[in-house]
Amino acid sequence: MPPLLLDDEEALAIAVGLRAATAAPITGIADSSLRALAKLEQVLPDRLRRRITLLAQGAVPPTIHDGPTADPETLAAVATACRAGEKIRFGYRIGNGTQTRRLVEPKQLVASGRRWYLVAWDEGRADWRTFRLDRIHAPAPIGVRVPPRPLPDGAADAAQWVARSVTGPATTHADVLLHCPEDRAREIMPTGEGPVTPVDAHTSRLTVGPDSPRYLALRVVRVPVPYTLLGPPEVSRELRALAERALTATTPPPERAAPTV
């Protein structure tokens, strides 16, 4: 790549983004991000290198992703089709493991929780569908461009559509009462964690999900303000078990009495 002319804030933004990408649910992205960050730090002036080092030392690292990951080439191909408004064909593995072939009009990619989703109009089913990117195989454009379709049911954007479409009997959401106003919650909550709605002048409500109870507990425990978990019970049990393990891990073991001779 030719030399890039970046100001201080742009260089810092790239470094922060690369560190955050090490936990992204994309195959191989962690190693690539670390290599790119190392190359960037080699050419940064000392004042910026110190800022990035202090940021790395003082920030809590992202949660490591251990679920299914999206292939970066698939992600790039689908993103390109979304931008161009071009129909794509791909293989898709549905929840029971059956392999299918799909022809779709791609709308937008959405990162939600630990997964990437494609929102698209499925021509074979004549309806909107949400596809998990880790289940998409060999996406290929067919050279046909189409005007964008508006999302149905009053969905404001693709992220809202994904939140609706993946909700069902096999998914779980966590209901969390945040002990801070809505505007403060929106400032500090991680992007994509879930919708925040006001309750009163001092509290707000966060809905986290969908996910398994275990991973919902791990996501809830990262909430950076005082909160009360309202439910459901299965997430409460996982959160309580997580707290008990953390308490045990941080409790010093009892001192052993000296052996009697």
Backbone as numpy.savetxt, mean C-alpha at the origin, in Angstrom:
# Nx Ny Nz CAx CAy CAz Cx Cy Cz
22.15 7.43 -17.96 21.31 8.62 -17.96 22.19 9.87 -17.96
21.79 10.91 -18.66 22.56 12.15 -18.62 22.43 12.79 -17.25
23.32 13.72 -16.91 23.22 14.40 -15.61 21.86 15.08 -15.45
21.32 14.97 -14.25 20.03 15.60 -13.94 20.28 16.85 -13.11
19.58 17.91 -13.43 19.69 19.15 -12.67 18.55 19.19 -11.66
18.87 18.87 -10.41 17.88 18.81 -9.35 18.21 19.84 -8.29
17.17 20.50 -7.75 17.44 21.34 -6.60 17.43 20.48 -5.33
17.72 21.09 -4.18 17.86 20.33 -2.94 16.60 19.55 -2.60
15.45 20.20 -2.71 14.20 19.56 -2.32 13.84 18.41 -3.26
14.14 18.55 -4.55 13.87 17.48 -5.51 14.74 16.26 -5.23
16.04 16.50 -4.93 16.93 15.39 -4.62 16.50 14.68 -3.34
16.09 15.46 -2.33 15.62 14.87 -1.08 14.35 14.06 -1.30
13.44 14.58 -2.15 12.20 13.86 -2.43 12.48 12.51 -3.10
13.45 12.48 -4.02 13.80 11.23 -4.69 14.37 10.24 -3.69
15.25 10.71 -2.80 15.85 9.82 -1.80 14.79 9.25 -0.87
13.86 10.09 -0.42 12.79 9.62 0.45 11.92 8.59 -0.28
11.61 8.87 -1.54 10.80 7.93 -2.32 11.48 6.60 -2.51
12.79 6.61 -2.74 13.52 5.35 -2.91 13.54 4.54 -1.63
13.69 5.20 -0.49 13.66 4.46 0.79 12.29 3.86 1.02
11.24 4.62 0.73 9.88 4.10 0.93 9.60 2.94 -0.01
10.20 2.96 -1.20 9.95 1.91 -2.20 10.50 0.56 -1.77
11.41 0.54 -0.81 11.98 -0.75 -0.38 10.93 -1.65 0.26
9.79 -1.08 0.68 8.72 -1.90 1.25 7.53 -2.04 0.31
7.66 -1.58 -0.92 6.54 -1.65 -1.87 6.30 -3.09 -2.32
5.04 -3.46 -2.56 4.72 -4.83 -2.99 4.98 -5.06 -4.47
6.23 -4.84 -4.90 6.63 -5.04 -6.29 7.87 -5.92 -6.30
7.87 -6.95 -7.09 8.96 -7.91 -7.12 10.28 -7.23 -7.48
11.30 -7.41 -6.64 12.63 -6.91 -6.92 12.84 -5.43 -6.70
11.80 -4.69 -6.28 11.92 -3.24 -6.19 12.81 -2.82 -5.03
12.89 -3.63 -3.97 13.70 -3.25 -2.81 15.18 -3.15 -3.18
15.71 -4.19 -3.85 17.11 -4.17 -4.23 17.40 -3.05 -5.24
16.51 -2.87 -6.20 16.71 -1.82 -7.20 16.70 -0.44 -6.55
15.80 -0.24 -5.59 15.71 1.05 -4.90 16.97 1.34 -4.10
17.47 0.32 -3.40 18.69 0.52 -2.61 19.89 0.80 -3.49
19.99 0.12 -4.64 21.11 0.38 -5.55 21.03 1.81 -6.10
19.82 2.23 -6.48 19.65 3.58 -7.01 19.95 4.62 -5.94
19.52 4.35 -4.71 19.77 5.29 -3.62 21.27 5.42 -3.35
21.98 4.30 -3.39 23.43 4.34 -3.17 24.12 5.18 -4.23
23.69 5.05 -5.49 24.29 5.84 -6.57 23.96 7.33 -6.40
22.72 7.61 -5.97 22.33 9.01 -5.77 23.15 9.65 -4.66
23.33 8.92 -3.55 24.05 9.49 -2.42 25.51 9.76 -2.76
26.08 9.01 -3.70 27.48 9.22 -4.08 27.71 10.56 -4.74
26.70 11.11 -5.40 26.88 12.37 -6.13 26.24 13.55 -5.42
25.63 13.32 -4.27 25.00 14.43 -3.54 26.05 15.24 -2.81
25.84 16.55 -2.68 26.74 17.35 -1.85 26.61 16.95 -0.37
27.63 17.26 0.41 27.66 16.82 1.81 26.44 17.28 2.59
25.96 18.51 2.34 24.84 19.03 3.12 23.58 18.18 2.93
23.38 17.69 1.69 22.21 16.86 1.43 22.42 15.45 1.93
23.63 14.93 1.80 23.91 13.58 2.28 23.67 13.49 3.78
24.04 14.54 4.52 23.81 14.55 5.97 22.32 14.57 6.28
21.54 15.34 5.52 20.10 15.41 5.76 19.45 14.05 5.53
19.87 13.37 4.48 19.29 12.06 4.17 19.69 11.03 5.23
20.94 11.10 5.70 21.39 10.18 6.75 20.61 10.39 8.03
20.40 11.65 8.41 19.63 11.95 9.62 18.19 11.48 9.48
17.63 11.66 8.29 16.26 11.21 8.04 16.16 9.70 8.18
17.13 8.97 7.62 17.12 7.51 7.69 17.26 7.03 9.13
18.07 7.74 9.93 18.29 7.33 11.32 17.10 7.65 12.21
16.37 8.72 11.88 15.29 9.16 12.75 13.92 8.66 12.37
13.78 8.10 11.16 12.46 7.68 10.69 12.24 6.20 10.98
10.98 5.84 11.22 10.61 4.45 11.39 10.57 3.79 10.02
11.27 2.67 9.80 11.28 2.05 8.48 9.90 1.52 8.12
9.55 1.46 6.83 8.25 0.94 6.42 8.10 -0.53 6.80
6.86 -0.95 6.93 6.59 -2.35 7.19 7.04 -3.20 6.00
7.80 -4.26 6.26 8.27 -5.12 5.18 7.11 -5.93 4.63
7.00 -5.93 3.34 5.91 -6.64 2.67 6.27 -8.12 2.52
5.38 -9.01 2.97 5.67 -10.43 2.82 4.54 -11.18 2.14
3.67 -10.45 1.44 2.58 -11.08 0.71 2.90 -11.17 -0.76
1.91 -11.41 -1.61 2.14 -11.49 -3.05 2.60 -10.15 -3.61
3.52 -10.19 -4.56 4.07 -8.97 -5.13 3.76 -8.89 -6.62
3.72 -7.66 -7.12 3.44 -7.43 -8.54 4.75 -7.41 -9.32
4.72 -7.97 -10.53 5.89 -7.95 -11.39 6.07 -6.54 -11.95
7.30 -5.98 -11.88 7.49 -4.59 -12.34 7.20 -4.41 -13.82
7.49 -5.41 -14.66 7.19 -5.28 -16.09 5.68 -5.26 -16.33
4.96 -6.08 -15.56 3.50 -6.06 -15.65 2.96 -4.71 -15.22
3.49 -4.19 -14.12 3.07 -2.89 -13.62 3.30 -1.80 -14.66
4.48 -1.81 -15.30 4.79 -0.80 -16.31 3.89 -0.92 -17.54
3.64 -2.16 -17.98 2.81 -2.37 -19.17 1.37 -1.92 -18.93
0.85 -2.25 -17.76 -0.54 -1.87 -17.45 -0.64 -0.37 -17.26
0.35 0.24 -16.60 0.33 1.69 -16.41 0.37 2.42 -17.74
1.18 1.91 -18.68 1.26 2.52 -20.01 -0.08 2.44 -20.74
-0.74 1.29 -20.63 -2.04 1.12 -21.28 -3.09 2.05 -20.66
-3.02 2.23 -19.33 -3.95 3.15 -18.67 -3.76 4.57 -19.18
-2.51 4.97 -19.28 -2.21 6.34 -19.72 -2.63 6.57 -21.17
-2.43 5.54 -22.01 -2.75 5.68 -23.44 -4.22 5.41 -23.74
-4.97 4.85 -22.78 -6.36 4.47 -23.05 -6.45 3.36 -24.06
-5.50 2.42 -24.00 -5.42 1.34 -24.99 -5.87 0.02 -24.39
-6.69 -0.71 -25.14 -7.16 -2.01 -24.66 -5.97 -2.97 -24.50
-6.06 -3.82 -23.48 -5.03 -4.83 -23.27 -5.68 -6.19 -23.04
-4.93 -7.22 -23.42 -5.34 -8.59 -23.19 -4.33 -9.23 -22.24
-4.80 -10.05 -21.30 -3.88 -10.70 -20.38 -4.50 -11.97 -19.80
-3.64 -12.82 -19.27 -4.11 -13.96 -18.51 -4.37 -13.54 -17.08
-5.40 -14.13 -16.47 -5.75 -13.74 -15.10 -6.15 -14.97 -14.30
-5.54 -15.10 -13.13 -5.86 -16.21 -12.22 -6.85 -15.72 -11.18
-8.05 -16.29 -11.19 -9.08 -15.87 -10.24 -8.83 -16.55 -8.89
-9.65 -16.21 -7.90 -9.39 -16.63 -6.53 -9.27 -18.12 -6.31
-10.01 -18.94 -7.08 -9.95 -20.40 -6.89 -8.82 -21.06 -7.68
-7.98 -20.23 -8.33 -6.83 -20.76 -9.07 -7.06 -20.97 -10.55
-8.29 -20.81 -11.02 -8.59 -21.01 -12.44 -7.96 -19.90 -13.29
-7.34 -20.31 -14.40 -6.72 -19.35 -15.32 -7.76 -18.91 -16.36
-7.84 -17.59 -16.58 -8.78 -17.05 -17.56 -8.04 -16.09 -18.48
-8.70 -15.73 -19.60 -8.16 -14.72 -20.50 -9.11 -13.53 -20.49
-8.57 -12.33 -20.42 -9.39 -11.13 -20.33 -8.97 -10.11 -21.38
-9.96 -9.41 -21.91 -9.75 -8.25 -22.77 -10.44 -7.08 -22.09
-9.66 -6.03 -21.75 -10.23 -4.96 -20.93 -9.86 -3.60 -21.47
-10.66 -2.62 -21.05 -10.33 -1.21 -21.23 -9.80 -0.71 -19.89
-8.49 -0.51 -19.75 -7.94 -0.14 -18.45 -8.30 1.29 -18.06
-8.66 1.46 -16.80 -9.01 2.79 -16.29 -7.86 3.39 -15.49
-7.45 2.67 -14.42 -6.42 3.23 -13.55 -5.87 2.15 -12.63
-4.61 2.34 -12.21 -3.99 1.48 -11.21 -4.16 2.12 -9.83
-4.39 1.26 -8.83 -4.57 1.75 -7.46 -3.73 0.88 -6.53
-2.91 1.52 -5.70 -2.18 0.82 -4.64 -2.99 0.94 -3.37
-3.40 -0.19 -2.81 -4.22 -0.20 -1.61 -3.72 -1.26 -0.66
-3.35 -0.84 0.55 -2.84 -1.81 1.51 -1.56 -2.45 1.00
-1.56 -3.78 0.91 -0.36 -4.50 0.47 -0.45 -4.94 -0.98
-1.40 -4.42 -1.75 -1.60 -4.91 -3.11 -1.80 -3.77 -4.09
-1.57 -4.10 -5.38 -1.90 -3.22 -6.49 -3.12 -3.79 -7.20
-4.00 -2.89 -7.66 -5.22 -3.29 -8.37 -5.33 -2.51 -9.68
-5.89 -3.17 -10.68 -6.26 -2.52 -11.93 -7.77 -2.41 -11.99
-8.27 -1.20 -12.17 -9.70 -0.97 -12.40 -9.91 -0.89 -13.91
-10.81 -1.71 -14.44 -10.96 -1.79 -15.90 -12.37 -2.25 -16.26
-12.76 -1.92 -17.49 -14.01 -2.41 -18.07 -13.69 -3.73 -18.77
-14.30 -4.82 -18.30 -14.07 -6.15 -18.84 -15.04 -6.39 -20.00
-14.50 -6.49 -21.22 -15.37 -6.63 -22.40 -16.10 -7.96 -22.41
-15.45 -9.03 -21.95 -16.09 -10.33 -21.96 -17.28 -10.43 -21.02
-17.27 -9.63 -19.97 -18.35 -9.66 -18.99 -19.23 -8.42 -19.05
-18.86 -7.47 -19.93 -19.61 -6.23 -20.12 -19.90 -5.54 -18.79
-18.85 -5.42 -17.98 -19.02 -4.81 -16.66 -17.65 -4.38 -16.13
-17.68 -3.55 -15.10 -16.44 -3.13 -14.45 -15.91 -4.25 -13.58
-14.59 -4.38 -13.54 -13.93 -5.37 -12.71 -12.68 -4.76 -12.07
-12.29 -5.33 -10.93 -11.05 -4.97 -10.25 -10.14 -6.18 -10.28
-8.93 -6.03 -10.83 -7.99 -7.13 -10.99 -6.77 -6.91 -10.10
-6.41 -7.93 -9.33 -5.17 -7.87 -8.57 -3.98 -8.02 -9.52
-3.02 -7.12 -9.39 -1.92 -7.12 -10.35 -1.03 -8.35 -10.21
-0.93 -8.92 -9.00 -0.08 -10.10 -8.83 -0.69 -11.34 -9.49
-1.96 -11.25 -9.95 -2.61 -12.37 -10.64 -2.67 -12.17 -12.15
-2.19 -11.02 -12.63 -2.18 -10.73 -14.06 -0.91 -11.29 -14.68
-1.06 -11.93 -15.85 0.08 -12.54 -16.54 0.13 -12.07 -17.99
1.31 -11.65 -18.43 1.59 -11.30 -19.83 0.58 -10.33 -20.42
0.45 -9.13 -19.86 -0.44 -8.14 -20.47 0.10 -7.65 -21.82
-0.77 -7.53 -22.80 -0.33 -7.13 -24.14 -1.34 -6.16 -24.74
-0.91 -4.98 -25.17 -1.83 -4.04 -25.84 -2.22 -4.60 -27.20
-3.43 -4.27 -27.65 -3.90 -4.78 -28.94 -3.99 -3.68 -30.00
-3.52 -2.46 -29.65 -3.48 -1.39 -30.64 -4.79 -0.66 -30.84
-5.76 -0.83 -29.95 -7.05 -0.15 -30.08 -7.21 0.80 -28.91
-7.38 2.08 -29.21 -7.58 3.08 -28.16 -9.05 3.44 -28.06
-9.48 3.68 -26.85 -10.89 3.97 -26.59 -11.00 5.18 -25.66
-12.09 5.95 -25.78 -12.27 7.07 -24.86 -12.53 6.54 -23.45
-12.14 7.28 -22.42 -12.34 6.82 -21.04 -13.81 6.70 -20.67
-14.16 5.64 -19.96 -15.52 5.46 -19.45 -15.62 6.05 -18.04
-16.74 6.67 -17.71 -16.93 7.12 -16.33 -17.24 5.93 -15.43
-16.73 5.96 -14.22 -17.02 4.89 -13.27 -18.49 4.95 -12.85
-19.11 3.80 -12.61 -20.53 3.78 -12.25 -20.74 4.01 -10.75
-22.01 4.03 -10.36 -22.43 4.05 -8.95 -21.90 5.25 -8.19
-21.63 6.34 -8.90 -21.22 7.55 -8.21 -19.84 7.51 -7.59
-19.00 6.57 -8.01 -17.63 6.50 -7.47 -16.86 7.73 -7.90
-16.24 8.43 -6.93 -15.53 9.66 -7.24 -14.24 9.39 -8.01
-13.57 8.28 -7.70 -12.32 7.96 -8.37 -12.08 6.46 -8.28
-10.98 6.01 -8.91 -10.69 4.59 -8.94 -10.38 4.03 -7.56
-9.75 4.83 -6.70 -9.43 4.36 -5.35 -10.71 4.05 -4.58
-11.72 4.91 -4.72 -13.00 4.66 -4.05 -13.67 3.42 -4.63
-13.55 3.22 -5.94 -14.13 2.04 -6.57 -13.48 0.76 -6.04
-12.14 0.78 -5.90 -11.44 -0.39 -5.37 -11.90 -0.68 -3.95
-12.01 0.36 -3.13 -12.45 0.16 -1.75 -13.82 -0.50 -1.70
-14.69 -0.15 -2.65 -16.02 -0.77 -2.68 -15.96 -2.19 -3.23
-15.23 -2.38 -4.33 -15.31 -3.63 -5.05 -14.64 -4.79 -4.33
-13.61 -4.52 -3.53 -12.94 -5.62 -2.84 -13.58 -5.94 -1.51
-14.58 -5.19 -1.12 -15.29 -5.48 0.12 -16.30 -6.60 -0.12
-16.30 -7.59 0.72 -17.23 -8.70 0.57 -17.19 -9.59 1.79
-17.92 -10.72 1.80 -17.97 -11.57 2.96 -16.64 -12.19 3.34
-15.70 -12.29 2.37 -14.42 -12.92 2.68 -13.35 -11.91 3.11
-13.72 -10.63 3.26 -12.77 -9.61 3.65 -13.14 -9.03 4.99
-12.17 -8.37 5.63 -12.38 -7.79 6.95 -11.89 -6.36 6.95
-12.61 -5.49 7.63 -12.21 -4.11 7.84 -12.08 -3.86 9.34
-11.20 -2.93 9.70 -11.07 -2.52 11.09 -11.64 -1.12 11.24
-12.42 -0.93 12.30 -13.05 0.36 12.58 -12.30 0.99 13.76
-11.68 2.15 13.53 -10.80 2.76 14.52 -11.28 4.18 14.83
-11.44 4.48 16.13 -11.76 5.84 16.56 -10.46 6.56 16.88
-10.16 7.60 16.11 -8.93 8.37 16.30 -9.21 9.53 17.25
-8.35 9.70 18.24 -8.53 10.76 19.22 -7.85 12.04 18.74
-8.28 12.47 17.56 -7.81 13.74 16.98 -8.81 14.16 15.92
-8.86 15.45 15.57 -9.82 15.91 14.56 -9.50 15.34 13.17
-10.47 15.43 12.29 -10.31 14.86 10.94 -9.15 15.49 10.19
-9.00 16.83 10.25 -7.93 17.46 9.48 -6.56 17.02 9.96
-6.39 16.84 11.27 -5.12 16.36 11.79 -4.86 14.91 11.37
-5.91 14.09 11.39 -5.77 12.69 10.99 -5.34 12.58 9.54
-5.91 13.39 8.66 -5.57 13.33 7.24 -4.12 13.76 7.00
-3.59 14.64 7.87 -2.21 15.09 7.72 -1.21 14.00 8.04
-1.51 13.18 9.05 -0.49 12.26 9.56 -0.71 10.81 9.18
-1.90 10.43 8.72 -2.13 9.04 8.36 -1.45 8.71 7.04
-0.84 7.50 6.93 -0.22 7.11 5.66 -1.24 7.11 4.52
-0.80 7.52 3.34 -1.68 7.54 2.17 -2.18 6.14 1.84
-3.47 6.02 1.58 -4.04 4.74 1.19 -4.39 3.82 2.34
-4.19 4.27 3.59 -4.49 3.39 4.72 -5.99 3.16 4.87
-6.80 4.17 4.52 -8.24 4.00 4.61 -8.92 5.35 4.73
-10.23 5.41 4.47 -10.95 6.69 4.56 -11.07 7.17 6.01
-10.97 8.49 6.17 -11.13 9.14 7.47 -12.35 10.04 7.41
-13.24 9.92 8.39 -14.44 10.74 8.44 -14.55 11.40 9.82
-15.13 12.61 9.89 -15.23 13.29 11.19 -16.30 12.65 12.08
-16.05 12.67 13.38 -17.04 12.25 14.37 -17.54 13.48 15.13
-16.61 14.25 15.70 -16.92 15.53 16.32 -15.69 16.41 16.23
-15.65 17.47 17.00 -14.55 18.42 16.90 -13.22 17.85 17.38
-13.27 16.75 18.13 -12.06 16.22 18.74 -11.69 14.82 18.27
-12.58 14.13 17.58 -12.31 12.76 17.17 -12.71 12.53 15.72
-12.17 11.48 15.13 -12.50 11.10 13.76 -12.47 9.58 13.67
-12.94 9.06 12.54 -13.07 7.62 12.37 -12.26 7.17 11.16
-11.49 6.10 11.35 -10.68 5.52 10.29 -11.16 4.11 10.02
-11.36 3.79 8.74 -11.71 2.43 8.33 -10.53 1.85 7.57
-9.94 0.79 8.12 -8.75 0.16 7.54 -9.15 -1.17 6.93
-8.71 -1.45 5.72 -9.00 -2.73 5.10 -9.23 -2.57 3.62
-9.62 -3.65 2.95 -9.82 -4.99 3.50 -8.50 -5.75 3.63
-8.46 -6.69 4.57 -7.27 -7.49 4.77 -7.61 -8.60 5.75
-6.63 -9.45 6.02 -6.84 -10.49 7.01 -6.77 -9.87 8.41
-7.41 -10.46 9.42 -7.34 -9.89 10.77 -5.93 -9.68 11.27
-5.03 -10.62 10.93 -3.65 -10.49 11.39 -2.98 -9.24 10.83
-3.12 -9.02 9.50 -2.47 -7.87 8.90 -3.19 -6.57 9.24
-4.49 -6.64 9.48 -5.18 -5.44 9.94 -4.65 -5.00 11.29
-4.38 -5.96 12.19 -3.81 -5.62 13.49 -2.45 -4.96 13.32
-1.63 -5.48 12.41 -0.32 -4.88 12.16 -0.45 -3.47 11.58
-1.47 -3.24 10.77 -1.67 -1.90 10.21 -2.23 -0.94 11.26
-3.14 -1.44 12.10 -3.73 -0.58 13.13 -2.69 -0.14 14.14
-1.77 -1.05 14.49 -0.79 -0.73 15.53 0.14 0.40 15.08
0.19 0.67 13.77 1.04 1.75 13.26 0.35 3.11 13.28
-0.91 3.17 13.69 -1.62 4.45 13.72 -0.86 5.41 14.65
-0.46 6.60 14.15 0.46 7.45 14.90 -0.19 8.40 15.90
-1.46 8.16 16.27 -2.12 8.99 17.28 -2.86 8.07 18.25
-3.21 8.56 19.45 -4.03 7.73 20.34 -5.34 7.32 19.64
-5.75 6.08 19.85 -6.93 5.58 19.16 -7.62 4.50 19.99
-8.84 4.18 19.60 -9.59 3.08 20.18 -10.07 2.18 19.06
-9.72 0.90 19.13 -10.19 -0.05 18.12 -11.62 -0.44 18.47
-12.56 -0.11 17.58 -13.97 -0.40 17.81 -14.36 -1.80 17.37
-13.58 -2.41 16.52 -13.90 -3.75 16.05 -13.33 -3.99 14.67
-13.55 -5.21 14.17 -14.35 -6.31 14.71 -13.59 -7.13 15.74
-14.27 -8.09 16.40 -13.63 -8.87 17.47 -12.38 -9.62 17.03
-12.37 -10.16 15.78 -11.21 -10.93 15.35 -9.96 -10.07 15.22
-10.14 -8.79 14.85 -9.00 -7.89 14.80 -8.57 -7.50 16.21
-9.55 -7.32 17.10 -9.23 -7.02 18.50 -8.39 -8.13 19.12
-8.73 -9.38 18.82 -7.96 -10.51 19.37 -6.53 -10.49 18.85
-6.37 -10.23 17.54 -5.03 -10.20 16.97 -4.22 -9.03 17.54
-4.87 -7.88 17.72 -4.16 -6.72 18.26 -3.74 -6.97 19.71
-4.62 -7.62 20.48 -4.29 -7.94 21.87 -3.13 -8.93 21.93
-3.15 -9.93 21.06 -2.05 -10.91 21.03 -0.75 -10.23 20.63
-0.82 -9.29 19.70 0.37 -8.55 19.28 0.93 -7.74 20.44
0.04 -7.08 21.19 0.48 -6.29 22.34 1.11 -7.17 23.41
0.53 -8.35 23.65 1.08 -9.25 24.66 2.47 -9.75 24.26
2.66 -10.05 22.97 3.99 -10.48 22.52 5.01 -9.35 22.67
4.59 -8.12 22.33 5.49 -6.98 22.47 5.85 -6.74 23.94
4.86 -6.88 24.83 5.11 -6.69 26.26 6.07 -7.75 26.79
5.87 -8.98 26.36 6.77 -10.06 26.79 8.18 -9.82 26.28
8.28 -9.36 25.06 9.60 -9.16 24.45 10.37 -8.03 25.12
9.65 -7.06 25.72 10.33 -5.91 26.33 10.39 -5.99 27.84
9.94 -7.09 28.43 10.02 -7.27 29.88 11.32 -7.98 30.23
12.16 -7.38 31.06 13.43 -8.04 31.40 13.18 -9.36 32.12
13.96 -10.38 31.81 13.78 -11.66 32.51 14.16 -11.53 33.97
13.53 -12.32 34.85 13.87 -12.24 36.28 15.31 -12.68 36.52
15.94 -12.02 37.49 17.31 -12.38 37.81 17.35 -13.73 38.50
18.31 -14.52 38.09 18.46 -15.84 38.70 19.25 -15.74 40.00
18.80 -16.47 40.99 19.52 -16.48 42.26 20.84 -17.21 42.09
21.84 -16.74 42.83 23.15 -17.39 42.78 23.03 -18.82 43.30
23.67 -19.78 42.65 23.57 -21.17 43.09 24.16 -21.35 44.50
23.54 -22.19 45.27 24.01 -22.48 46.62 25.09 -23.54 46.57
26.21 -23.24 47.19 27.35 -24.17 47.21 27.25 -25.07 48.44
